[in-house]
Amino acid sequence: MGHLLRTSCLAVLSIPGFLLIGCEHAGEHFRSYDVSVVLDNSLRDSNGNMRTVEVDMVGVNDADFPRWNNKSINEYWTPNDAFHISADPGVLEFSNEAGPKVLLSSDRHWDQWLTVQSAKNLMVLCFIAGYAHTDGGPGNQDPWRLVLPLDKLAWDSSMSTVNLMVTSRGMTCLTPYKDLSVQK
């Protein structure tokens, strides 16, 4: 399938006789990151074993954002949920280990998310075996879902890894970012 570049151009006449044209590719501000996930010791059971945890990541564009932002976390993790199955998420699985585990910026999913889907946000969803997950609301209101911007202007320019931690209370992004591209 061909790839269409979305380009927006702005023409400005600044001095009579001189026309300045500036173009910006729609995806230039959005990039892939290594996403590192580690589990907190609060996820150990009474025998000291780490619980089984799955972390799914999906790049989401503007058109799909409302569906992902409002998707019930309990429904998403229900076996055979069509929404979950069709998502083709990047998956990190932990089984009696704390990690860290990393979804690399070179992973095949990033090309699909950024090039084909024009993703602007990364949805990160977490399931912990043996925990009662309750839906906490849309977006970042739910402790088991993080909505992270893919806009490179939201992150420190020298940063290449987004660090996340899963605790018994939910997920936290340990890497500071500006909330400029996350839709509300």
C-alpha positions in Angstrom: 0.0 0.0 0.0 1.3 3.4 -0.9 2.2 5.9 1.7 0.8 9.4 1.4 2.7 12.2 3.0 0.5 14.7 4.7 2.0 18.1 4.2 0.8 21.4 5.2 2.3 24.5 3.6 2.2 28.1 4.6 3.0 30.8 2.2 3.9 34.2 3.6 4.6 37.3 1.6 7.1 39.3 3.7 8.8 41.7 1.3 7.2 42.7 -2.0 8.6 40.4 -4.6 9.8 37.7 -2.2 7.6 34.7 -1.3 8.7 32.6 1.6 7.2 29.1 1.7 7.5 26.8 4.7 6.4 23.1 4.7 6.0 20.7 7.5 5.5 17.0 7.3 2.7 16.0 9.6 4.8 13.3 11.2 8.0 15.2 11.8 7.2 16.1 15.4 6.3 12.5 16.3 8.9 9.8 16.9 9.5 6.4 18.4 11.0 5.8 21.8 12.4 2.9 23.7 9.8 2.2 26.4 11.3 0.6 29.5 9.0 -1.0 32.1 10.0 -2.2 35.5 7.8 -3.7 38.3 7.8 -2.4 41.8 8.4 -4.7 44.8 4.8 -4.0 45.9 3.8 -6.6 43.3 5.4 -9.4 45.2 3.2 -11.9 46.8 3.5 -13.2 50.4 6.2 -15.7 49.2 8.2 -13.0 47.6 7.3 -14.0 44.1 6.6 -11.3 41.5 3.1 -11.4 40.1 2.5 -12.1 36.4 2.0 -8.8 34.6 1.2 -7.9 31.0 1.8 -4.4 29.6 0.3 -3.6 26.1 1.3 -0.5 24.1 -0.6 0.9 21.1 0.1 4.0 19.1 -3.2 6.0 18.6 -4.1 8.6 16.1 -6.6 11.4 16.5 -9.5 9.5 14.9 -9.1 6.5 17.3 -8.2 8.5 20.4 -11.7 8.7 21.9 -12.3 5.0 21.6 -9.0 4.2 23.2 -9.2 6.9 25.8 -12.7 5.7 27.0 -12.2 1.9 26.5 -13.0 0.0 29.7 -9.8 -1.5 31.0 -11.9 -4.5 32.3 -13.4 -5.1 28.9 -10.0 -4.7 27.2 -8.5 -7.5 29.3 -11.5 -9.8 28.9 -10.5 -13.0 26.9 -11.5 -12.7 23.3 -12.2 -9.0 23.4 -12.4 -8.0 19.7 -11.0 -4.5 20.4 -7.9 -6.0 22.2 -7.4 -8.7 19.5 -7.6 -6.3 16.6 -5.2 -3.8 18.3 -2.0 -5.8 17.6 -0.3 -4.2 20.6 3.4 -4.2 21.5 3.4 -6.5 24.5 5.8 -6.9 27.4 5.1 -9.9 29.6 6.6 -10.4 33.1 6.4 -13.7 34.9 8.0 -13.8 38.3 10.5 -11.1 37.3 10.7 -7.4 37.9 12.4 -6.4 34.7 13.1 -4.0 33.2 11.8 -5.0 29.8 11.9 -2.7 26.8 9.8 -2.2 23.7 12.6 -0.9 21.5 12.1 2.2 19.2 13.1 -0.2 16.4 10.2 -2.6 17.1 8.0 -3.3 14.0 5.0 -1.7 15.8 6.5 1.8 15.7 6.5 1.9 11.9 2.9 0.9 11.7 1.9 3.4 14.4 3.8 6.4 13.1 3.9 5.9 9.4 0.6 4.1 8.6 -1.6 5.3 11.4 -0.1 8.7 12.1 -0.2 8.1 15.9 0.2 11.0 18.2 -0.2 9.3 21.5 1.0 6.0 23.0 -1.7 4.1 25.1 -0.1 1.9 27.7 -2.4 -0.6 29.4 -1.5 -2.9 32.3 -2.9 -6.2 33.6 -1.8 -7.8 36.8 -2.8 -11.4 37.4 -4.8 -11.9 40.6 -5.7 -8.2 41.0 -9.2 -6.8 40.8 -9.0 -4.1 38.2 -11.6 -1.4 38.4 -12.3 1.1 35.7 -11.0 4.4 36.9 -12.3 6.6 34.2 -11.0 7.8 30.8 -7.4 8.4 29.9 -4.9 8.8 32.7 -7.7 8.9 35.3 -7.5 5.1 35.2 -4.4 3.9 37.1 -4.0 1.0 34.7 -3.8 3.1 31.6 -1.2 5.8 30.6 -1.6 8.2 27.7 1.8 9.4 26.6 2.5 12.0 23.9 4.7 10.9 20.9 5.4 14.5 20.1 9.1 15.0 20.5 8.5 18.6 21.8 6.9 17.0 24.9 10.1 15.3 25.9 13.7 16.5 26.7 15.6 16.6 23.4 18.3 14.3 24.7 15.9 11.7 26.0 15.5 8.4 24.0 13.9 6.1 26.7 10.6 6.5 28.4 10.8 4.8 31.8 7.6 3.4 33.3 7.0 1.7 36.6 4.1 -0.7 37.5 3.1 -0.7 41.2 0.2 -2.3 43.1 -1.7 1.0 42.6 -1.1 1.5 38.9 1.4 2.7 36.4 3.6 5.8 36.6 5.8 7.5 34.0 9.1 8.2 35.6 10.4 10.3 32.7 9.2 13.9 32.9 7.2 15.3 29.9 5.1 18.2 28.9 1.4 17.4 28.5 1.1 19.4 25.2 0.0 16.7 22.8 -2.2 14.4 25.0 -5.8 15.0 24.1 -8.2 15.5 26.9 
